[in-house]
Amino acid sequence: MKVRWTDPDLQLSGSGSAVCGDRKKAVQGFFWLAGEKGVRFLSGVVVGFLVARHLGPVDFGRFGSAVATVGLIQFLVDLSLDPVLRREMVLAPERFGSVVVTGMAVRAVAAGLAVALLVGLAFSKFTDPKDRLLVLVLFGVLLQPVPMVAGAWFLSRLEARPVSGVQMTVLAASIVMRVFLIAVDAPVEAFGAVLGGEVLACGMIILGLGVSRGMVLKGADIDWILARRMLKQALPLLLTACSVLACSKIDMIMVRGLAGEAEAGVFYAATRISEVWYPLGTVLAVTALPTLAGARDPGQRIARVRLVLEFAVVLSALFALPVSLAGRWIGELAYGPGYEASGSVLAIHVWTVLFLFLGIVRSQWLLCEGNTRVLVPIAIISVAGDILLNLMIIPRFGAIGAAWTTTVVFAFSGVFSSLLWSDSRILGLYQLRAMVWPRSGLHQLVDYIVCRLRGVER
């Protein structure tokens, strides 16, 4: 049995077994990565709730603020290089060794600067020794992007299974450690150390696995000309990632500063649930970029991006709609006393998933078109708007106000800003169309499920 798209405008043309094989690998890769995120979500639901109850709103708010602070610094190490690295590997596989070592070298320099910045902040801005130690034990988060260049190598080859397998194995070990810490009544700093160790171990294991699978690094030279070119291409993506990070992490810091630690704990508890779905946006980008980069002409690329946009809407709605409707019940059941208000925050904040996914697809399309410069003003406006709205709304409405601010800014940044520039206006119209009626995305999902149930090849 062979299932075909019914919308001729969205027919993904291609010939030969290589195209079919790549498409099959892309679909399989997506569901492997999606499965890993699903496992992470379920573990977060169970273990994360136990940790929140163990720490209480005040310490949980302190933990969330420390994670947000380190997360704001981490983007300086990540540099949003992954999409550019994958694109270079897809377009020029014969020199992947140079791409890998150059990417690792650039990130290693950035990691050294980031660790120095973290230490400086810890001793200059955090007067409470408990807060200072909590921030310092999270340093592993800053080192993780360096070895994770190997993850970009796997994903450029549409080999998601090894990456997902490592991440799930490390996650399982981390869950055991968290349960043990709860059992022995460990302080909040111990949970920070486990988180930092988890992400760093994951990156190192994936690097070792990549070397064992043929990612040859010996003899490859660092190409600083290539490094400058990749950084130039990644800069607009970095600013976009910075704006997304600012709209999620700065909100957490501002809630604590403007509304108190207890309110910050409520906000962090709610956003932990909705942000669990965020990594699926990265999964979407990983599978979309090779498909878009391989398109032979702009018309074919538009057809493909329309399909990805509609699938992104369906994927986000499958999570956001039920969580939004049951948000209050989920908050009360999951976190217990002290977190009653988290359900209302969750019901609003969860819709950031929709706008984030659509914005990620837009970034991949603009990267393939060479028009990423439009992302720079969008990022600047989004960050400035988020801070200004927070200053006006959080003092009066607390965590719920921050949730509304984040959702509105995500909507502008990911979708409605596309209409303001001619380079992205056509995609903005397709984004709106996908939000209104994602027909092909629904068809794509149903086709895959039916084929899997019948045991036939798609």
C-alpha positions in Angstrom: 0.0 0.0 0.0 1.2 3.5 -0.9 -0.4 6.5 0.6 -0.3 9.8 -1.4 -1.1 13.4 -0.5 -4.5 14.5 -1.7 -3.5 18.1 -2.0 -1.6 18.5 -5.3 -0.2 21.8 -4.3 1.7 20.1 -1.5 2.9 17.1 -3.4 6.5 16.7 -2.5 8.1 15.8 -5.8 11.1 13.6 -6.0 12.3 10.5 -7.8 14.3 7.5 -7.1 14.8 5.4 -4.0 17.2 7.9 -2.5 14.5 10.5 -2.2 12.0 8.0 -0.7 14.7 6.7 1.6 15.5 10.2 2.8 11.9 11.0 3.4 11.4 7.7 5.3 14.5 8.5 7.4 13.2 12.0 8.1 9.9 10.7 9.3 11.5 7.9 11.4 13.9 10.4 12.8 11.1 12.8 13.7 9.2 10.1 15.7 12.4 8.9 17.4 13.2 12.4 18.6 9.5 13.0 19.4 9.4 9.8 21.4 12.4 10.9 23.4 10.7 14.2 24.2 7.6 12.3 25.1 9.6 10.2 27.6 11.2 13.3 28.9 7.7 14.9 29.3 6.4 11.9 31.2 9.4 11.8 33.5 9.0 15.6 34.1 5.4 15.1 35.0 6.2 12.4 37.6 9.6 13.3 38.9 9.4 17.0 38.3 6.2 17.2 40.4 7.9 15.2 43.2 10.8 17.6 43.1 8.5 20.6 43.2 6.6 19.2 46.2 9.9 18.3 48.0 11.4 21.8 47.6 8.3 23.9 48.1 7.4 27.1 46.2 10.2 29.2 47.6 13.1 26.8 46.9 11.6 25.7 43.6 11.4 29.4 42.6 15.1 29.8 43.6 16.0 26.7 41.5 14.0 28.1 38.5 15.7 31.4 38.8 19.2 29.8 38.8 18.3 27.7 35.8 17.0 30.7 34.0 20.2 32.7 34.7 22.5 29.9 33.4 20.2 29.4 30.5 20.6 33.0 29.5 24.3 32.6 29.4 24.2 29.2 27.6 22.9 30.8 24.3 26.3 32.5 24.1 27.9 29.1 23.9 25.4 27.5 21.6 25.5 30.4 19.2 22.6 28.9 17.3 25.2 27.1 15.2 23.3 23.8 14.9 21.1 24.7 11.9 24.2 26.2 10.1 26.3 23.1 10.9 23.7 20.7 9.6 23.2 22.8 6.5 27.0 22.7 5.8 27.1 19.0 6.4 24.2 18.4 4.0 25.5 20.6 1.2 29.2 19.5 1.5 29.5 16.1 3.2 33.0 15.6 1.9 34.4 18.2 4.4 32.3 17.4 7.4 35.4 16.8 9.5 36.5 20.4 9.2 32.9 21.6 9.9 32.8 19.5 13.1 36.1 20.5 14.5 35.6 24.2 13.6 32.2 24.2 15.3 33.6 22.6 18.4 36.5 25.1 18.5 34.2 28.1 18.2 32.0 26.7 20.9 34.9 25.8 23.2 36.1 29.4 23.1 32.6 30.6 23.8 32.3 28.1 26.7 35.4 29.4 28.4 34.1 33.0 28.2 30.7 31.9 29.5 32.1 30.0 32.5 34.2 33.1 33.4 31.0 35.2 33.1 29.1 32.7 35.3 31.7 32.8 38.1 31.8 36.6 37.9 28.0 36.8 38.2 27.9 34.3 41.1 30.3 36.3 43.2 29.1 39.8 42.3 25.3 39.5 42.0 24.3 36.7 44.3 24.8 37.6 48.0 23.1 34.6 49.4 25.6 31.7 49.5 22.9 29.2 48.8 22.0 31.0 45.5 25.6 31.4 44.6 26.4 27.7 45.0 23.2 26.7 43.1 24.3 28.8 40.1 27.9 27.5 40.1 26.9 23.8 40.2 25.0 24.3 37.0 28.2 25.1 35.0 27.9 21.8 33.1 25.0 23.3 31.2 27.5 25.8 29.7 29.9 23.1 28.5 27.4 20.8 26.9 27.1 22.6 23.5 30.7 21.8 22.7 30.4 18.0 22.4 26.9 18.3 21.1 28.3 19.3 17.7 28.3 15.5 17.2 24.6 15.5 17.6 24.3 17.9 14.7 26.4 15.4 12.6 24.0 12.5 13.4 21.0 14.6 12.6 22.4 15.9 9.4 22.5 12.3 8.3 18.9 11.9 9.6 20.2 9.4 12.2 18.1 10.4 15.2 18.0 7.0 16.9 21.5 7.1 18.5 21.0 10.6 19.8 17.6 9.7 21.3 18.9 6.5 22.8 21.7 8.3 24.6 19.4 11.1 25.9 16.9 8.6 27.2 19.6 6.5 28.9 21.1 9.5 30.6 17.7 10.8 31.5 16.9 7.4 33.2 20.1 7.7 35.3 19.1 11.3 36.2 15.7 10.2 37.3 17.2 7.6 39.7 19.5 10.3 41.1 16.6 12.7 41.7 14.4 10.1 43.4 17.4 9.3 45.6 17.9 13.0 46.5 14.2 13.3 47.4 14.5 10.2 49.6 17.4 11.5 51.6 15.9 15.0 51.8 18.7 16.7 49.8 18.9 20.5 49.5 18.2 22.4 46.3 21.8 22.6 45.4 22.0 18.9 44.9 19.3 19.0 42.3 21.2 21.7 40.4 24.3 19.5 40.4 22.3 16.6 38.9 20.9 18.8 36.2 24.4 20.1 35.2 25.9 16.6 35.2 23.0 15.2 33.2 23.4 17.6 30.2 27.2 17.5 30.2 27.3 13.6 30.3 24.7 13.5 27.5 26.9 15.6 25.2 30.1 13.7 26.0 28.5 10.3 25.3 27.1 11.5 22.0 30.5 12.8 21.0 32.1 9.4 21.8 29.4 7.6 20.0 29.8 9.8 16.9 33.6 9.0 16.8 32.8 5.3 17.1 30.3 5.6 14.2 32.7 7.2 11.7 32.8 10.8 12.6 36.5 11.1 11.8 38.1 14.1 13.6 41.8 13.1 13.2 43.5 15.2 10.5 40.7 17.7 10.3 41.8 21.3 10.6 40.0 24.2 12.2 39.0 26.6 9.4 38.6 30.1 10.8 37.3 31.4 7.5 34.6 28.9 7.7 34.0 29.8 11.3 33.5 33.4 10.5 31.1 32.5 7.7 29.1 30.2 9.9 28.9 32.8 12.7 27.7 35.4 10.2 25.0 33.1 9.0 24.1 32.1 12.6 23.9 35.6 13.9 20.3 36.3 13.0 19.3 32.8 14.3 21.2 33.6 17.5 19.3 36.8 18.0 16.0 35.0 17.4 17.0 32.3 19.9 18.0 35.1 22.3 14.6 36.7 21.9 12.8 33.3 22.6 15.1 32.7 25.6 14.5 36.2 26.8 10.8 35.8 26.6 11.0 32.6 28.7 14.0 33.0 31.0 13.9 36.8 31.7 10.2 36.4 32.6 11.2 34.0 35.3 13.8 36.4 36.7 11.5 39.4 36.5 8.6 37.6 38.2 11.0 36.8 41.2 12.2 40.4 41.3 8.8 42.1 40.9 6.4 39.7 42.5 8.5 37.6 45.0 9.9 34.0 45.2 6.5 32.3 45.9 5.0 33.8 42.8 8.2 32.8 40.9 7.7 29.3 42.1 4.1 29.2 40.7 5.3 30.6 37.4 8.2 28.2 37.1 5.9 25.2 38.0 3.5 26.1 35.2 6.1 26.9 32.5 8.0 23.6 33.2 5.0 21.8 31.8 4.5 23.8 28.7 8.2 24.2 28.0 8.6 20.4 28.0 7.1 20.5 24.5 9.6 23.2 23.3 12.3 20.7 22.3 9.9 19.2 19.7 10.4 22.5 17.9 14.0 21.6 17.5 13.0 18.2 16.3 10.8 19.8 13.7 13.7 22.0 12.6 16.1 19.0 12.4 13.8 17.1 10.1 12.6 20.2 8.1 16.0 21.7 7.2 17.4 18.8 5.1 14.0 18.6 3.3 13.9 22.4 2.6 17.6 22.6 1.7 17.2 19.7 -0.8 14.4 21.4 -2.7 15.4 22.0 -6.3 13.6 25.4 -6.8 11.8 28.0 -4.7 8.4 26.7 -5.7 9.1 23.3 -4.4 10.5 24.8 -1.2 7.3 26.7 -0.7 5.3 23.6 -1.1 7.4 21.8 1.4 7.4 24.6 4.0 3.6 24.8 3.7 3.4 21.1 4.6 5.8 21.5 7.6 3.9 24.6 8.8 0.6 22.7 8.9 2.1 19.7 10.6 3.6 22.1 13.2 0.2 23.5 13.9 -1.3 20.0 14.4 1.6 18.9 16.5 1.4 21.9 18.9 -2.4 21.8 19.1 -2.4 18.1 20.1 -0.5 19.3 23.3 -1.7 22.8 23.8 -5.5 22.4 23.5 -6.0 19.6 26.1 -3.5 21.1 28.5 -5.1 24.5 28.2 -8.6 23.1 28.9 -7.4 21.1 31.8 -4.7 23.5 33.1 -6.3 24.3 36.5 -6.9 20.6 37.2 -3.4 19.7 36.1 -1.8 22.4 38.3 -3.7 21.4 41.4 -3.2 17.6 40.9 0.4 17.8 40.0 1.9 20.2 42.5 -0.5 20.2 45.4 -0.8 22.9 48.1 1.0 26.1 47.4 0.7 25.8 43.6 -3.0 26.3 43.1 -2.5 29.3 40.8 -0.1 27.4 38.5 -3.0 25.9 36.6 -4.3 29.3 35.4 -0.8 30.3 34.4 -0.4 27.0 32.5 -3.7 27.4 30.6 -2.3 30.6 29.1 1.4 29.9 28.7 1.0 26.6 26.9 -0.1 28.4 23.7 3.5 29.7 23.4 4.2 26.2 21.9 2.1 27.0 18.8 3.9 30.3 18.0 7.3 28.9 18.8 6.9 26.0 16.4 5.7 28.3 13.6 8.6 30.7 14.3 11.1 27.8 14.1 9.9 26.7 10.7 10.1 30.2 9.5 13.7 30.5 10.6 14.6 27.3 8.7 12.9 28.6 5.6 14.7 31.9 5.8 18.0 30.2 6.3 17.5 28.2 3.1 16.5 31.3 1.2 19.4 33.3 2.6 17.1 36.0 4.1 17.8 35.6 7.8 18.6 39.3 8.1 14.9 40.0 8.8 15.2 38.0 12.0 17.4 40.7 13.6 14.8 43.5 14.0 12.2 41.0 15.0 14.4 39.7 17.8 15.2 43.2 19.0 11.6 44.3 19.0 10.5 41.1 20.8 13.0 41.4 23.6 12.3 45.1 24.2 8.5 44.5 24.1 8.7 41.6 26.5 10.7 43.6 29.1 8.4 46.7 28.8 5.2 44.6 29.1 6.6 42.7 32.1 7.5 46.0 33.9 3.9 47.2 33.4 2.0 43.9 34.0 3.9 41.7 36.5 3.7 44.1 39.5 -0.1 44.1 39.2 -1.0 40.6 37.9 2.0 38.5 39.0 2.6 35.2 37.3 -0.6 35.3 35.3 0.4 38.6 33.8 3.8 37.2 32.9 2.1 34.3 31.1 0.0 36.7 29.0 3.1 38.8 28.2 5.1 35.8 27.1 2.3 34.4 24.9 1.6 37.8 23.2 5.3 38.3 22.5 5.7 34.8 21.1 2.7 35.4 18.8 4.3 38.6 17.5 7.8 37.1 17.2 6.9 33.8 15.6 4.0 34.7 13.3 2.6 38.2 13.0 6.1 39.8 12.6 6.4 37.8 9.3 3.9 40.1 7.7 6.0 43.3 8.3 8.8 42.4 5.9 8.6 41.6 2.2 11.1 38.8 2.5 8.9 36.9 4.9 5.4 38.1 4.1 4.5 35.2 1.8 5.5 32.8 4.6 3.5 34.8 7.1 0.4 34.4 5.0 1.0 30.6 4.9 1.5 30.6 8.7 -1.9 32.3 9.2 -3.5 29.8 6.7 -2.0 26.9 8.6 -3.4 28.2 11.9 -6.9 28.5 10.4 -7.0 25.1 8.6 -4.0 22.7 8.8 -5.6 20.2 6.4 -2.4 18.6 5.0 -0.9 18.5 8.5 -3.8 16.5 9.7 -3.7 14.3 6.7 0.0 13.7 7.2 -0.4 12.6 10.8 -3.4 10.4 10.1 -1.6 8.7 7.1 1.3 7.9 9.3 -0.7 6.5 12.1 -2.9 4.4 9.7 0.1 3.0 7.9 1.8 2.1 11.2 -1.3 0.3 12.5 -1.6 -1.7 9.2 2.1 -2.5 9.2 2.6 -1.1 5.7 5.2 1.3 4.3 4.3 4.9 3.8 
